[in-house]
Amino acid sequence: MTREEFVAFVRRARQGVVATVDAGGNPEAALVGLAATDDGDLLFDSYTATRKVDNLRAHPRAALVIGWDGGVSVQVEGSAEILSGPERDAYGKVYLAQFPGSRALAAGFSIVRVVPDWLRHYDARPDPALVIEGNPW
C-alpha cells in the first residue's frame, strides 16, 4: 500500500479503533475519528481527561485498526504524540479540514498524532485473502 493509497483509505474510512496500554500493561481501546495528513500521519482528537490520553502520556505508542467496509482493513502501529503549542494548532487545522465543526481545538481537548512505523493491509475479498505487512513506504 503506497502512502497515497493509505491516506485515501483513512480519509474514506474516517474512523478507527485506537488501542493503548495503561501503566499496568492493561489494554484499552476506543473508537475515534481519524484524519490523515498528506504525509501519512494519523490524527485524532480526544477529551484531555481520558484514559487513552493518560495512557499515551506514559507509553507513547498506539495500535489502530482502520476500516472494514467491503472486507478491507488496515492495522497500524506507531509512535504517538499529544501535540501542544503551534503543532497542536497546525495539526488541529488539518483535523478540522477533514472534520468541520469538530471541537478538536477547544479547551479540554487534545490532538494526538500517530506516526506509522508498521502497517498490515488486509483484503478479504479475493480468495485467498491478500495480506501485506511491513514498514510503511
Secondary structure, 3 states (H helix, E strand, C coil): CCHHHHHHHHHHHCEEEEEEECCCCCEEEEEEECEECCCCCEEEEEECCCHHHHHHHHCCEEEEEECCHHHEEEEEEEEEEECCHHHHHHHHHHHHHHCCCCCCCCCCEEEEEEEEEEEEEEECCCCCCEEEEECCC
